[in-house]
Amino acid sequence: YCLTMELLYLLLLNLLLASSTLIDDRFEEIHHSVGGDNYGIPTHLPEDDYESLVSQQFSKDPYAGKNKIKLIVSGKFKLIDVTMVGNHEVMGSFCEFYFDETTNILPRYVDYYSESIHCQEHHVSLPLHKVAEACRKYDSTGTSKMMSMEPDGFILHQPKSGSTLLSNILAVSSRVIAEPSALGDILLCENNCDTNLRIRALQDAMYLLGRRRTTTSMQQKFFVKISYYHTNGLPLLRETFPDANWLYLYRQNDVVLQKLMNSKYDGRYCSRHRFHPEKQLVNYLNKGDDASSLTIEEACAAHFASQMTMIKNELDNKGRIVEYNELLRNKSIVQLLNYLEVPIVHWDKIQEQRTKKANGLQQGEEWMDESELFLSKEVTDATSRFNFDWEDYKSMY
């Protein structure tokens, strides 16, 4: 038995050695056939066939080698984003895309440039203030075909409160830019950010967002809808543009919260306030309360309450709160447009906007009354704990 096992062992060893020799021979054959000395990886490709693997993933840049500042000044490139770099530099991202100022169903501003291949693959980053100053200088010349509009008003809002509907109504006769991400880093920079630098950056970004060709049909007003992620930046907006009006759209808190919780995607909006609370929320919570100890529903309800407290403190004759149902009544819409000094010249188009779904996959389709919403106990408990009642303030202004 022992002899048999030893013979089998020797047989297997010989087979392994023979296989190893065959593999080595094959490796050498491949190694020499590709003309390389780096473990079979070719190193002597013909020059005509050589191209960076990275560059092959992108289209050719039609503006390669051209002066990017001139492309921005001429209006060919537009601002898409802004990054605060510490306390000394602000960078802007620019690229080519088509912004349709005549559309009546306005998507977010990002929806325009997200479809641009140039913005996806070849956007450029340049010092924001340097670019803005170059544009101001060019626009002030008598031969310029560009101009910039100062913002007449800002639209701030809770989620699910009708802000897109209002934007579409205003867009009938005004220029509206909805939720530009270029303002986010400026408005949300809370820690170690120089206020004067933020104000200058906001002025520069808004100048670039407000630029348009002088040949474009004259729109009398310019409004900017602020993302609800950036609502905490209202004090900075007001300090930078004190003459601009502003609106804050709200809805019954438990309805908004339930709608967010019913959507897996929108529910993340609430989760972020629990694990990454903004300074305003931390200050709002009572001593001893920690956002991470709250439920997701409670964290979101507390966030809404902290925002509403800030809005209440900012209210004066330049600001107004608007309840969702006001957008469903003709009389209230007329009052809003009068408050914003927007001429009512196309009432039929305004009515058309009210009959269509404002956003989502069914954008533009016929709008139907919402079905009754079931409110969970977790939602009602959260909004009861962190409650804010607007009724005491609606009659103030």
Secondary structure, 3 states (H helix, E strand, C coil): CHHHHHHHHHHHHHHHHHHHHHHHHHHHHHHHHCCCCECCECCCCCHHHCCCCCHHHCCCCCCCCCCHHHHHHCCCCEEEEEEEECCCEEEEEEECCCCCCCCCCCCCCHHHHCCCHHHHHHCEEEEHHHHHHHHHHHHCCCCCCEEECCCCEEEEECCCCCHHHHHHHHCCCCEEEECCHHHHHHHHCCCCCCHHHHHHHHHHHHHHHCEEECCCCCCCCEEEECCHHHHHHHHHHHHHCCCCEEEEEECCHHHHHHHHHCCHHHHHHHHHHHHCCCHHHHHHCCCCCCHHHCCHHHHHHHHHHHHHHHHHHHCCCCEEEEEHHHHHCHHHHHHHHHHCCCCCCCHHHHHHHHCECCCCCCCCCECCCCCCCCCCHHHHHHHHHCCCCCHHHHCCC
